[in-house]
Amino acid sequence: MRFRHLARRQDSADFQQDLACLSSLIEQGRFYFPNIVQNSYGASKPAAYRGYRNLALDFLVEFYNIVTHAAQDESDRNSLTTLQRYFTSIVFQVVRPKDRLEKIKQLTDQYFVKDHTVNDIIGNPDLFPVYRDDA
């Protein structure tokens, strides 16, 4: 998000720090999304790098490759948004947060917080008194 929303020069310390952080997160991602080993591809590489990179990490690596370009144009910025959304969607499919909503509904008989929207609660704070100052 910082790459997408902050206009910074690539040689700035903040940009370089975020780039290093993204690279580190991609490496950490190998523990959660390991390479897919097929056809002895990459057999000569260290264990974590054998095979084909997991699709979830491919989106992050492509994101990394775009932000390391010398200049980013509008097309690149649009690509960053698309890549971020695909990454989130792939992880969403793996983590399956909707399953937890179903479990919470089984345990509490509520799917969402009292089935109200943000605007409902802001417009009528009595619907959700836990956020009132006097509650």
C-alpha positions in Angstrom: 0.0 0.0 0.0 2.8 2.4 0.7 4.2 1.8 -2.8 0.8 2.5 -4.2 -0.1 5.5 -2.2 3.1 7.4 -1.4 4.8 9.3 -4.1 8.5 8.8 -3.3 11.7 8.8 -5.2 13.2 5.3 -5.6 16.5 6.4 -4.1 14.8 7.7 -0.9 15.6 5.9 2.3 11.9 5.2 3.0 11.4 3.7 -0.5 14.5 1.5 -0.1 13.4 0.4 3.4 9.9 -0.6 2.1 11.5 -2.4 -0.8 13.7 -4.4 1.6 10.6 -5.1 3.7 8.7 -6.4 0.7 11.5 -8.6 -0.3 11.7 -10.0 3.2 7.9 -10.6 3.3 8.2 -12.5 0.0 10.9 -14.7 1.6 8.7 -15.2 4.7 5.8 -16.1 2.3 7.8 -19.2 1.2 6.9 -20.7 4.5 3.2 -20.3 4.0 3.2 -20.7 0.2 6.0 -23.1 -0.7 7.2 -23.7 -4.2 5.4 -26.4 -6.2 7.9 -29.1 -7.1 7.3 -30.7 -10.5 9.4 -32.3 -13.1 12.6 -31.8 -11.1 12.5 -28.1 -12.0 15.1 -26.3 -10.0 16.5 -29.5 -8.5 20.0 -27.9 -8.2 18.6 -25.0 -6.1 18.4 -24.9 -2.3 15.2 -26.7 -1.0 13.0 -23.6 -0.6 13.7 -22.5 -4.1 13.2 -25.8 -6.0 10.2 -26.0 -8.2 7.8 -23.3 -9.3 7.0 -20.3 -7.1 3.5 -20.4 -5.6 1.0 -18.2 -7.4 0.3 -16.1 -4.4 4.0 -15.1 -4.2 4.1 -14.6 -8.0 1.8 -11.6 -7.6 4.1 -10.1 -4.9 7.3 -10.7 -7.0 5.7 -9.1 -10.0 4.7 -6.1 -7.8 8.3 -6.0 -6.6 9.6 -6.0 -10.2 7.3 -3.1 -11.1 8.2 -0.9 -8.2 11.9 -1.4 -8.9 11.5 0.1 -12.5 13.2 3.4 -13.0 10.0 5.2 -13.7 6.4 4.2 -13.1 3.6 5.4 -15.4 -0.2 5.2 -15.0 -0.3 1.7 -16.4 2.2 0.5 -13.8 0.1 2.1 -11.0 -3.0 0.3 -12.3 -1.0 -2.9 -12.4 0.1 -2.5 -8.8 -3.6 -2.2 -7.8 -4.6 -5.2 -9.8 -1.7 -7.3 -8.4 -2.5 -6.3 -4.8 -6.1 -7.4 -5.3 -5.2 -10.7 -6.9 -2.7 -11.4 -4.1 -5.4 -10.6 -1.5 -7.9 -12.8 -3.3 -5.6 -15.8 -3.6 -4.7 -15.6 0.1 -8.5 -15.1 0.8 -9.1 -18.5 -1.0 -6.4 -20.2 1.0 -7.2 -18.7 4.5 -11.0 -18.9 3.9 -12.1 -16.2 6.3 -15.8 -16.9 5.4 -15.4 -20.3 7.1 -14.8 -18.4 10.4 -17.9 -16.3 9.9 -19.9 -19.5 9.6 -18.3 -20.9 12.8 -19.0 -17.6 14.6 -22.6 -17.8 13.4 -22.9 -21.3 14.8 -21.5 -20.3 18.1 -23.2 -16.9 18.6 -26.2 -16.9 16.2 -24.8 -13.8 14.5 -23.3 -13.5 11.1 -22.4 -9.9 11.2 -22.5 -7.5 14.2 -26.3 -7.3 14.6 -26.7 -7.2 10.8 -26.2 -3.5 10.7 -24.2 -1.3 8.4 -21.7 1.4 9.6 -24.2 4.1 8.6 -26.9 2.4 10.6 -24.7 2.5 13.8 -23.4 6.0 13.3 -26.9 7.2 12.6 -28.3 5.5 15.7 -25.6 4.7 18.3 -28.1 2.9 20.5 -27.9 0.0 18.0 -24.4 -0.7 19.2 -24.0 0.7 22.7 -20.5 -0.7 23.3 -19.1 2.3 21.4 -21.0 4.9 23.3 -19.0 7.0 25.8 -21.6 6.4 28.5 -21.8 2.6 28.0 
